[in-house]
Amino acid sequence: MARQKRIQQPRPVVVGDRVRARTTNRMGKVTQVTNDGTCDQVTVSYDEAPQDSYLTTPARDGAELPRELVDPE
């Protein structure tokens, strides 16, 4: 009899969780989670980093990413 692999579901992300963005590899705090019916959109407010003085304001403040592009810490 063949064994079935257990599929691990990602833990739901809630406001206040610490996450790492896969696109920029930066840590931040979740400020908003919205669901448009097909997927969750997570708004991340990035932590302060040394390179922030060289970045534009939108990139420094945070990002709105799909759930698949953030890893809970």
N, C-alpha and C positions, 0 to 999 in steps of 0.2 A: 504494500500500500504506500503510495507516494505521500510525502509530507507536504503540507502547505506552508509557505512562508508567511510569517506574520508581517503585515504591512503596518509600519509605524506612522500614525497620523501626527502631523505637526501640532504642537501645543498652541492653542489659540492665543493671540497677542492681545493684551488689554492695555488701556491707558495707564501710563506709569511704569511699564516694563522697560528694562534696559535691553537694547538690541544692537546688533552690528549690521550695517548696510553692506551687502555683498558687492555693490557697484563701486563704492569708495573705500570700503573697509574701515569706516569710521564708526565709533560708538556714539550712542545717543539715547534719548528717552522718547518713548511713544507719547505723542500729545493728542492724537486723534485716530480713531479707526472707523472707517466708513465701509459699508457694503453696498455695491451697486447691483446686486442680484447675481452676478457671475463670480466675482472675486472681491476680496477685502483690499482696500487701499489703506496703507499705514502712513501717517505723517510722523516723521522723525525729526526731533530737534537735536542737532549734533552738539557734542561737548566742545569746549574750547580746545584748540590745538595750536601749536606754534606757527603753522603755515597760514593761519586765518587772516593775518594782516595782508597777505598777498592775494586772497581770494575775493571774488565779488560777493555782495551781500546775500543773494539767494543761495549760493553754494555753501556759504558759511553758516547760515541760519538753520538749514535743514533741507529735507526733501520729502516728497510724497511718492511712496513706492508701493508696488504690489506686494502682497504677503509673501510671495515666493522669493523676493529679493532681500528679505531680512532674516537674520538668525537671532533667536533669543539667547541672551547670555545668562 
